[in-house]
Amino acid sequence: MRFLACYLLFAAAASGQDKYAVDWHKLEPEILAKFTELLKIDTSNPPGNESRAANAVKAMLQREGIPSKLFALEPARANLVARIRGNGGKRPILLMGHTDVVGVQRERWSVDPFAAINRNGIIYGRGARDNRPHVIAGVMILSLLKRMNIHLDRDVIFLAEAGEEGTTRFGIDYMIKEHWPEIDAEYALAEGGAVVEAAGRPRYMLISTTEKTPQRTRLVAHGPPGHASRPDEGNAVVHLAEAVARAGR
């Protein structure tokens, strides 16, 4: 809930107005209902099947009168883009959340990972932290901007992205390569950062301004040919294994 509130503040700031009163307590049942609905959709990656979640999000936005578009490299792995338009005085803000989740070992779960079980106010489910909160935050931000008729000086774009968990060619890579104008923005707000609490009260927020990227290294070892039955100090495989172990340490 705090994440959604902070997210909304960023979006509302785009309008140049100071603040908007939001009754978060009144909105809690709606947010919880949307959150649990999305949690019950299995989009384990692989294989993904993110179109299931994208269509659910599309229906949520349609009920608010907000149009959205689906873009898919493969039919089962759709991305969703929705937009609340501003006056064009500034370039857009892009809000992002991915709809796929990592796989589950069901035998190691004490509950059904896609049942959104609520125990004492804690919801158990795959994707409850990564990354369904961001998806529902995006839905609610667009919904509130529409309901409150907030006058924006820039567009607010929401991307419900497929394939974040290791198969980015279906999601952000595809959107950048094939549909860049749909998500072109001055700023992008995505997952990362955190709210640090003490005694149940927020103390400060952590904001990530960059994301980790892979650094690939190719290791090549050379050595004399030999027979497996005779140890050779110049064995290339052994030297390569030692290099990998050193990198690991």
C-alpha positions as CSV (number, residue, x, y, z in Angstrom):
1,M,0.0,0.0,0.0
2,R,2.8,2.4,0.8
3,F,4.5,1.6,-2.5
4,L,1.3,2.5,-4.3
5,A,1.0,5.8,-2.4
6,C,4.6,6.7,-3.2
7,Y,4.1,5.7,-6.9
8,L,1.0,7.9,-7.1
9,L,2.9,10.8,-5.7
10,F,5.4,10.6,-8.5
11,A,2.6,10.4,-11.1
12,A,0.6,13.2,-9.5
13,A,3.7,15.4,-9.4
14,A,3.7,15.4,-13.2
15,S,0.7,17.7,-13.1
16,G,2.4,20.4,-11.2
17,Q,-0.2,20.4,-8.5
18,D,0.7,20.0,-4.8
19,K,-1.3,17.0,-3.6
20,Y,-4.5,15.0,-4.0
21,A,-6.5,13.6,-1.1
22,V,-6.9,9.8,-1.4
23,D,-8.8,7.7,1.1
24,W,-6.5,4.7,1.1
25,H,-8.5,2.9,3.8
26,K,-11.6,3.0,1.6
27,L,-9.5,1.7,-1.4
28,E,-8.0,-1.2,0.5
29,P,-10.7,-3.8,-0.4
30,E,-10.5,-2.9,-4.1
31,I,-6.8,-3.1,-4.1
32,L,-6.8,-6.4,-2.3
33,A,-9.4,-7.9,-4.6
34,K,-7.4,-6.9,-7.7
35,F,-4.2,-8.1,-6.1
36,T,-5.5,-11.5,-5.2
37,E,-7.2,-11.9,-8.6
38,L,-3.9,-11.4,-10.3
39,L,-2.0,-13.7,-7.9
40,K,-4.3,-16.6,-8.8
41,I,-3.1,-16.5,-12.4
42,D,-0.2,-18.9,-13.0
43,T,2.4,-17.2,-15.2
44,S,5.4,-19.3,-14.1
45,N,8.3,-18.6,-16.4
46,P,9.0,-20.9,-18.2
47,P,6.7,-21.1,-20.1
48,G,5.2,-17.7,-19.1
49,N,1.7,-17.6,-20.5
50,E,1.7,-13.9,-19.5
51,S,-1.3,-13.2,-21.8
52,R,-3.5,-14.6,-19.1
53,A,-2.4,-11.8,-16.7
54,A,-2.4,-9.2,-19.5
55,N,-6.0,-9.9,-20.3
56,A,-7.0,-9.7,-16.7
57,V,-5.3,-6.4,-16.4
58,K,-6.9,-5.2,-19.6
59,A,-10.3,-6.1,-18.1
60,M,-9.6,-4.1,-14.9
61,L,-8.7,-1.1,-17.0
62,Q,-11.7,-1.5,-19.3
63,R,-14.0,-1.2,-16.3
64,E,-12.4,2.2,-15.6
65,G,-12.9,3.3,-19.2
66,I,-9.2,3.2,-19.9
67,P,-8.2,1.7,-23.2
68,S,-5.1,-0.6,-23.5
69,K,-3.2,-2.4,-26.2
70,L,-1.6,-5.9,-26.2
71,F,1.7,-6.5,-28.0
72,A,3.0,-10.0,-28.3
73,L,6.0,-11.7,-30.0
74,E,4.1,-15.0,-29.3
75,P,0.3,-15.1,-28.7
76,A,0.7,-16.6,-25.2
77,R,3.2,-14.0,-24.1
78,A,1.5,-10.6,-24.4
79,N,2.7,-7.2,-23.1
80,L,0.0,-4.6,-22.1
81,V,0.4,-0.8,-22.6
82,A,-2.1,1.7,-21.3
83,R,-1.8,5.5,-21.3
84,I,-3.5,8.5,-19.5
85,R,-2.8,11.5,-21.6
86,G,-1.6,14.8,-20.4
87,N,-1.3,18.2,-22.2
88,G,2.0,17.2,-23.7
89,G,4.0,20.0,-21.9
90,K,6.5,17.4,-20.8
91,R,7.6,14.0,-22.0
92,P,5.9,10.9,-20.5
93,I,6.5,8.9,-17.4
94,L,6.6,5.2,-17.8
95,L,5.4,2.9,-15.0
96,M,6.4,-0.8,-15.3
97,G,5.6,-4.1,-13.7
98,H,6.2,-7.6,-15.0
99,T,3.5,-10.2,-15.2
100,D,5.6,-13.4,-15.2
101,V,6.8,-15.1,-12.0
102,V,9.6,-17.6,-11.3
103,G,8.7,-21.3,-11.2
104,V,7.5,-23.1,-8.1
105,Q,8.3,-26.4,-6.5
106,R,4.8,-27.1,-5.3
107,E,5.9,-29.9,-3.0
108,R,7.9,-27.4,-0.9
109,W,4.9,-25.0,-0.4
110,S,2.6,-25.4,2.6
111,V,-0.2,-23.8,0.6
112,D,-1.2,-23.6,-3.0
113,P,1.2,-21.0,-4.5
114,F,-1.6,-19.7,-6.8
115,A,-4.5,-19.6,-4.3
116,A,-3.6,-16.2,-2.7
117,I,-4.1,-17.6,0.8
118,N,-4.6,-14.8,3.4
119,R,-3.3,-15.9,6.8
120,N,-3.5,-13.2,9.6
121,G,-3.2,-10.4,7.1
122,I,-0.3,-11.9,5.2
123,I,-0.9,-13.1,1.6
124,Y,1.0,-16.2,0.5
125,G,1.5,-16.7,-3.2
126,R,4.0,-16.8,-6.0
127,G,4.5,-13.3,-7.2
128,A,3.1,-11.6,-4.0
129,R,6.4,-9.6,-3.9
130,D,7.8,-10.1,-7.3
131,N,6.1,-8.5,-9.1
132,R,2.3,-8.4,-8.8
133,P,2.4,-5.4,-6.4
134,H,3.9,-3.2,-9.2
135,V,1.3,-4.4,-11.7
136,I,-1.6,-3.6,-9.4
137,A,0.1,-0.3,-8.5
138,G,0.1,0.7,-12.2
139,V,-3.5,-0.3,-12.6
140,M,-4.6,1.7,-9.5
141,I,-2.5,4.8,-10.5
142,L,-4.1,5.0,-13.9
143,S,-7.5,4.3,-12.4
144,L,-7.1,7.1,-9.8
145,L,-5.8,9.6,-12.3
146,K,-8.9,8.9,-14.4
147,R,-11.4,9.0,-11.5
148,M,-10.0,12.1,-10.0
149,N,-9.7,13.9,-13.4
150,I,-6.1,15.0,-12.6
151,H,-4.8,17.4,-15.2
152,L,-1.4,16.2,-16.2
153,D,1.4,18.1,-18.1
154,R,2.7,14.8,-19.4
155,D,1.3,11.4,-20.3
156,V,1.5,8.5,-17.8
157,I,2.2,5.2,-19.5
158,F,1.8,1.8,-17.9
159,L,3.6,-1.3,-19.2
160,A,2.7,-4.7,-17.9
161,E,5.7,-6.5,-19.2
162,A,6.2,-10.2,-20.1
163,G,9.3,-12.2,-19.8
164,E,11.3,-10.3,-17.2
165,E,12.4,-13.5,-15.4
166,G,15.2,-14.5,-17.8
167,T,13.4,-14.3,-21.2
168,T,13.4,-10.6,-21.9
169,R,13.1,-11.1,-25.7
170,F,9.3,-11.5,-25.2
171,G,9.0,-8.4,-23.1
172,I,11.1,-5.3,-22.8
173,D,13.5,-6.3,-25.6
174,Y,10.5,-6.9,-27.9
175,M,8.8,-3.6,-26.9
176,I,12.0,-1.6,-27.4
177,K,12.7,-3.2,-30.8
178,E,9.2,-3.3,-32.3
179,H,7.0,-0.8,-30.3
180,W,9.3,1.8,-28.9
181,P,6.9,4.8,-29.6
182,E,4.4,3.1,-27.3
183,I,6.7,3.3,-24.3
184,D,9.1,6.2,-25.1
185,A,9.3,8.3,-22.0
186,E,11.5,10.7,-20.1
187,Y,11.5,8.7,-16.9
188,A,10.7,5.0,-16.1
189,L,9.7,3.8,-12.7
190,A,10.1,0.1,-12.2
191,E,10.9,-2.4,-9.4
192,G,13.8,-1.8,-7.1
193,G,14.3,0.2,-3.9
194,A,12.4,-0.3,-0.7
195,V,10.7,1.3,2.3
196,V,12.6,0.9,5.5
197,E,10.4,0.7,8.6
198,A,11.0,1.0,12.4
199,A,8.3,0.2,14.9
200,G,5.8,-0.1,12.2
201,R,6.4,3.4,10.8
202,P,8.3,4.2,7.5
203,R,11.6,5.9,8.1
204,Y,12.9,6.4,4.6
205,M,12.8,5.1,1.1
206,L,15.6,3.6,-0.9
207,I,15.6,4.5,-4.6
208,S,17.6,2.5,-7.2
209,T,18.7,4.6,-10.2
210,T,20.4,1.8,-12.1
211,E,19.9,-1.9,-12.6
212,K,22.4,-4.7,-12.6
213,T,23.5,-6.0,-16.1
214,P,25.4,-9.2,-17.0
215,Q,29.1,-9.2,-17.6
216,R,30.1,-12.2,-19.6
217,T,33.6,-13.5,-19.6
218,R,35.1,-16.2,-21.9
219,L,37.8,-18.3,-20.3
220,V,40.2,-20.3,-22.6
221,A,42.9,-22.7,-21.3
222,H,45.6,-24.3,-23.4
223,G,47.6,-27.4,-22.6
224,P,49.4,-30.3,-24.2
225,P,47.4,-33.3,-25.4
226,G,47.6,-36.4,-23.3
227,H,46.0,-39.6,-22.1
228,A,43.3,-39.5,-19.3
229,S,45.1,-42.3,-17.4
230,R,48.2,-40.2,-16.9
231,P,47.9,-37.0,-14.8
232,D,49.4,-34.0,-16.5
233,E,50.3,-30.8,-14.7
234,G,49.5,-28.9,-17.9
235,N,46.0,-30.2,-18.1
236,A,43.9,-27.5,-19.6
237,V,40.6,-28.6,-18.0
238,V,42.2,-28.5,-14.5
239,H,43.6,-25.1,-15.1
240,L,40.2,-23.9,-16.4
241,A,38.4,-25.4,-13.3
242,E,40.9,-23.6,-11.0
243,A,40.2,-20.3,-12.8
244,V,36.4,-20.7,-12.4
245,A,36.9,-21.5,-8.7
246,R,39.0,-18.4,-8.2
247,A,36.3,-16.3,-9.9
248,G,33.7,-17.9,-7.6
249,R,35.8,-17.0,-4.5
